[in-house]
């Protein structure tokens, strides 16, 4: 939007704090190469447009806003003469994408001193060469520091996750190794028992019935019901008595295995009727090995499935095989993060999922959203475990005015009101020395707001702290320029 060009007075612009130290010839050059413009109420420039001008307000009222999702959020509103905005980084040239990092509008007739961006860059380099070098160093140094520290934060999180993942993988792996070793012993004993039975005076029909019973027993193991401790104890007593009454030695040792496999007295009666009393002890012993091998194979299957699920969760969490920007299901991302952090969450923290499964997928950088979930979950767990180590973490999703809401609620002591406004500041942390960098929430804010055009909010009271992440459902330009210092 263009304003009405008006005469430029060196004396008037010298009253602005930016120019009050300039010499008369410098003020004259500014007036000759710049201009004064009067803007009626309305927009002056929009965020993301090429930054072609530097603006210093002479009189009026200016409002700066940033786009967050589909909303324009007011950042600054002021009537102070001399405030400035626009192409403030023009002196960096093509090394930085020169676009307006905010939107500016005026609410009443407002006059600006306007300087073209290339003229502003030229004058800055000519008049203030040392200042330009310092500003360049500050700008690029800050970028490098943020990148390095952000990488460090990610590495710290990865180290914590790796330790937890190693622990989670070790348990099922060790269980599978133990079960495999025991299975080898049981199969060897089964072969021996089969040889003993085969050498006995048993007819072909009896052996056929025994093999059929073995098959049906294996099927029964796969469908074994879940019993309460009291039900299991009662069934063990009944099976032990039945086995002792039918001449099976050490029946009390076999009974728990049969109960775990879902076998009962009625089943043993069918076995006795099929094979006869004379070979019943040998048949029961052989069936015991059958049951044990089936249970061991189930244990191995469960363990390897657990390992596979953990590996899938790690892949989902890291998004190693996915495009960096894509449409993603937030529930898959949340589940993979919770699984990756399960070791750190521990058993004393109860995790409650309140998912709205009807939510549509969101356009996102999934790996970076996982980093946000990690930071928020880690903070919640640390807050709850700081006292007695117990609590409830509730993860909720919902649709909120055409945006996807992901909420993390913990039952920790809450955030003190005096620090609530500082928690997203870089390097601010309430964790003990050495346990936090103070960058987790800052990085989370940048990922949600800058990269996804969403919002992140916090509400806190003792026993109820909620971090709310809102993500737009409509795809935006993949990455907006980094926010810079906006002076107004």
Buried (B, 14 or more C-beta within 10 A) or exposed (E): EEBEEEEBBBEBBBEBEBBEEBEEEBBEBBBEBBBBBBBEEEEBBBBBEEBBBBBBBBEBBBBBBBBBBEEBEEBBEEEEBBBBBBBBBBBBEEEBEBBBBBBBBBEEBBBBBBBBBBBBBBBBBEEEEEEBEEBBEEBEEEEEEBEEBBEEBBEBBBEBBEEBBEEBBEBBBEBBEBBBEBBEEBBEBBEEBBEEBEEEEBEEEBBEBBEEBBEBBBEBBEEBEEBEEEEBEEBBEBBBBBBBEBEBEEBBEBBBBBBBBBBBBEBBEEBBEBBEEEBBBBBBBBBBBBBBBBBBBBBBEBBBEBBEBBEEBBEBBBBEEEEEBBEBBBBBBBBBBBBBBBBBBBEEBEBEEEBEEEBEBBBBBBBBBBBBBBBBBBBBBBBBBBEEEEBBBBBBBBEEEEBBBBBBBBBBBBBEEEEEEEBBBBEBBBBEEEEBBBBBBBBBBBBBBBBBBBBBEBBBEEEEBBBBBBBBBEEBEEEBBBEBEBBB
